[in-house]
Amino acid sequence: MRIALVPLFVMAMLSGISGLAGANTPVTPPAAVVTPAQVAPDVQVMTINLNTADEATLQRELSGVGAAKARAIVAYRQANGDFASADELLEVKGIGKAIYEKNRDKVAVN
């Protein structure tokens, strides 16, 4: 009978010790959640006026627009007059939806 009580006593001791070990662990509050707005300040996107920009500016500032596409934009403007809206950029040969979508926020007509 004494042998049967020893494992029970050992189990009781171990469970008591493990309970004490967790009792002294300090509780830390969760870390503050940082949103992207808190990390980076507002970035101003430079707007390119399609009716006044030259080839060099178009090529430098617009994504996916090289010398040939910049030349096509200026040629379209000279042939058809000022752009009525930024969407009209889709009418320029070589400018598709993908290039337009990349640059939608960068272009304007004034």
C-alpha positions in Angstrom: 0.0 0.0 0.0 2.9 2.3 0.7 4.3 1.7 -2.8 0.9 2.6 -4.3 0.9 6.0 -2.5 4.4 7.0 -3.6 3.5 7.6 -7.3 0.4 9.5 -6.2 2.5 11.7 -3.9 5.1 12.3 -6.6 2.4 13.2 -9.1 0.8 15.6 -6.7 4.2 17.3 -6.0 5.0 17.6 -9.7 1.6 19.1 -10.6 2.0 21.6 -7.7 5.5 22.6 -8.8 4.5 23.1 -12.4 1.5 25.2 -11.3 3.8 27.5 -9.3 6.2 27.9 -12.2 3.5 29.4 -14.3 2.2 31.6 -11.5 5.3 33.7 -11.5 5.4 34.4 -15.2 4.6 38.0 -15.8 1.8 38.8 -18.2 2.9 41.1 -21.0 0.4 43.2 -22.9 0.2 42.7 -26.6 2.4 44.8 -28.8 0.9 47.7 -30.5 -0.2 47.0 -34.1 1.5 49.3 -36.6 -0.4 50.1 -39.7 1.3 51.1 -43.0 -0.1 54.6 -42.5 1.9 55.0 -39.3 5.1 53.7 -40.9 5.3 55.7 -44.1 4.2 59.3 -44.5 1.9 60.2 -47.3 3.7 60.2 -50.6 2.7 62.7 -53.2 2.5 61.3 -56.7 3.7 63.6 -59.4 1.0 64.2 -61.9 2.0 64.5 -65.6 -0.1 66.8 -67.8 -0.6 64.8 -71.0 -1.3 68.0 -72.9 2.0 69.8 -72.1 4.5 67.0 -71.3 7.4 66.5 -73.7 8.8 63.1 -74.8 11.6 63.1 -72.2 9.2 63.8 -69.3 6.7 61.1 -70.5 9.5 58.6 -70.9 11.1 59.4 -67.5 8.0 59.6 -65.4 5.6 57.0 -66.8 6.1 53.3 -66.1 6.4 51.1 -69.2 6.8 54.1 -71.5 10.0 54.3 -73.5 11.1 56.6 -76.3 8.8 55.1 -78.9 5.7 55.3 -76.8 6.5 58.8 -75.6 7.0 59.8 -79.2 3.6 58.2 -80.0 1.8 60.1 -77.2 3.2 63.4 -78.4 2.4 62.6 -82.1 -1.2 61.7 -81.1 -1.6 65.0 -79.3 -0.2 66.9 -82.3 -2.5 65.1 -84.7 -5.7 65.1 -82.6 -5.4 68.1 -80.3 -5.2 68.1 -76.6 -6.4 65.1 -74.6 -9.9 65.5 -73.4 -9.4 62.9 -70.6 -6.7 60.7 -69.3 -8.7 57.7 -70.7 -8.0 58.9 -74.2 -4.4 57.7 -73.6 -5.7 54.3 -74.6 -6.2 55.5 -78.1 -2.5 56.0 -78.6 -0.8 53.2 -80.5 1.2 51.1 -78.2 -0.6 52.1 -75.0 -2.8 49.3 -73.7 -4.8 48.7 -70.6 -1.8 47.4 -68.6 0.3 50.5 -69.2 -2.6 52.8 -68.6 -3.5 51.1 -65.3 0.1 51.5 -64.1 0.0 55.2 -64.8 -3.6 56.1 -64.2 -2.8 58.1 -61.0 0.3 59.8 -62.6 -1.5 61.4 -65.6 -3.9 64.2 -65.9 -5.3 66.7 -68.5 -5.6 70.3 -67.6 
